[in-house]
Amino acid sequence: MLIPVLPPARCEFMNNTRSNAALSQKAEVDIHTLTADQARYHLEQYLNSLGPEIREVSVIHGYSRGTALRDMVRKRLKHPRIKSWVATLNPGETILVLK
């Protein structure tokens, strides 16, 4: 299968302090401009590249152009690092909790 070169997705890393004072690393990736196939490939590669200190990834998939990206992230995206999926109050975002 030939995978096209993907347009750059926005990726950010953030440091957040939990209430127990332990340092937790979070990351954010914006995939709302990609097709479902491109986004799945990009997310799998992105999750493979993350270090073990990253425990949470906020995936911005958007909501105004339909549910294809949301459904791909919440229902079809499988990866060994994903522990759980969390739907947020923002319908265009899903949190991936990592192992």
Contacts in CASP RR format, 6 or more apart in sequence:
PFRMAT RR
TARGET T0000
AUTHOR 0000-0000-0000
METHOD contacts of the structure
MODEL  1
MLIPVLPPARCEFMNNTRSNAALSQKAEVDIHTLTADQARYHLEQYLNSL
GPEIREVSVIHGYSRGTALRDMVRKRLKHPRIKSWVATLNPGETILVLK
3 38 0 8 1.000
3 41 0 8 1.000
4 38 0 8 1.000
6 34 0 8 1.000
6 38 0 8 1.000
6 41 0 8 1.000
6 42 0 8 1.000
7 33 0 8 1.000
7 34 0 8 1.000
9 29 0 8 1.000
9 30 0 8 1.000
9 31 0 8 1.000
9 33 0 8 1.000
9 34 0 8 1.000
9 42 0 8 1.000
9 46 0 8 1.000
10 28 0 8 1.000
10 29 0 8 1.000
10 30 0 8 1.000
10 60 0 8 1.000
11 27 0 8 1.000
11 28 0 8 1.000
11 29 0 8 1.000
11 30 0 8 1.000
11 46 0 8 1.000
12 27 0 8 1.000
12 28 0 8 1.000
12 29 0 8 1.000
13 25 0 8 1.000
13 26 0 8 1.000
13 27 0 8 1.000
13 28 0 8 1.000
13 54 0 8 1.000
14 25 0 8 1.000
14 26 0 8 1.000
14 27 0 8 1.000
14 28 0 8 1.000
15 23 0 8 1.000
15 24 0 8 1.000
15 25 0 8 1.000
15 26 0 8 1.000
16 23 0 8 1.000
16 24 0 8 1.000
16 25 0 8 1.000
16 26 0 8 1.000
17 23 0 8 1.000
17 24 0 8 1.000
18 24 0 8 1.000
24 55 0 8 1.000
24 56 0 8 1.000
25 53 0 8 1.000
25 54 0 8 1.000
25 55 0 8 1.000
25 56 0 8 1.000
26 54 0 8 1.000
26 55 0 8 1.000
26 56 0 8 1.000
26 57 0 8 1.000
26 58 0 8 1.000
27 50 0 8 1.000
27 54 0 8 1.000
27 56 0 8 1.000
27 57 0 8 1.000
27 58 0 8 1.000
28 57 0 8 1.000
28 58 0 8 1.000
28 59 0 8 1.000
28 60 0 8 1.000
29 42 0 8 1.000
29 43 0 8 1.000
29 46 0 8 1.000
29 57 0 8 1.000
29 58 0 8 1.000
29 59 0 8 1.000
29 60 0 8 1.000
30 60 0 8 1.000
31 39 0 8 1.000
31 42 0 8 1.000
31 43 0 8 1.000
31 59 0 8 1.000
31 60 0 8 1.000
31 61 0 8 1.000
31 69 0 8 1.000
31 73 0 8 1.000
32 60 0 8 1.000
32 61 0 8 1.000
32 62 0 8 1.000
32 65 0 8 1.000
32 69 0 8 1.000
32 92 0 8 1.000
34 42 0 8 1.000
34 69 0 8 1.000
35 68 0 8 1.000
36 68 0 8 1.000
36 69 0 8 1.000
36 72 0 8 1.000
39 61 0 8 1.000
39 69 0 8 1.000
39 72 0 8 1.000
39 73 0 8 1.000
40 72 0 8 1.000
40 76 0 8 1.000
40 77 0 8 1.000
43 59 0 8 1.000
43 73 0 8 1.000
43 77 0 8 1.000
43 79 0 8 1.000
44 77 0 8 1.000
44 79 0 8 1.000
46 57 0 8 1.000
47 57 0 8 1.000
47 79 0 8 1.000
47 81 0 8 1.000
47 82 0 8 1.000
47 96 0 8 1.000
47 98 0 8 1.000
50 57 0 8 1.000
50 81 0 8 1.000
50 98 0 8 1.000
54 98 0 8 1.000
55 97 0 8 1.000
55 98 0 8 1.000
56 95 0 8 1.000
56 96 0 8 1.000
56 97 0 8 1.000
56 98 0 8 1.000
57 95 0 8 1.000
57 96 0 8 1.000
57 98 0 8 1.000
58 93 0 8 1.000
58 94 0 8 1.000
58 95 0 8 1.000
58 96 0 8 1.000
59 73 0 8 1.000
59 93 0 8 1.000
59 94 0 8 1.000
59 95 0 8 1.000
59 96 0 8 1.000
60 92 0 8 1.000
60 93 0 8 1.000
61 69 0 8 1.000
61 70 0 8 1.000
61 72 0 8 1.000
61 73 0 8 1.000
61 92 0 8 1.000
61 93 0 8 1.000
61 94 0 8 1.000
62 69 0 8 1.000
62 70 0 8 1.000
62 91 0 8 1.000
62 92 0 8 1.000
62 93 0 8 1.000
63 70 0 8 1.000
63 91 0 8 1.000
63 92 0 8 1.000
70 91 0 8 1.000
70 92 0 8 1.000
70 94 0 8 1.000
73 85 0 8 1.000
73 94 0 8 1.000
73 96 0 8 1.000
74 85 0 8 1.000
74 87 0 8 1.000
74 94 0 8 1.000
80 99 0 8 1.000
81 98 0 8 1.000
81 99 0 8 1.000
82 96 0 8 1.000
82 97 0 8 1.000
82 98 0 8 1.000
82 99 0 8 1.000
83 97 0 8 1.000
83 98 0 8 1.000
83 99 0 8 1.000
84 96 0 8 1.000
84 97 0 8 1.000
85 94 0 8 1.000
85 95 0 8 1.000
85 96 0 8 1.000
85 97 0 8 1.000
86 94 0 8 1.000
86 95 0 8 1.000
86 96 0 8 1.000
86 97 0 8 1.000
87 94 0 8 1.000
88 94 0 8 1.000
88 95 0 8 1.000
END
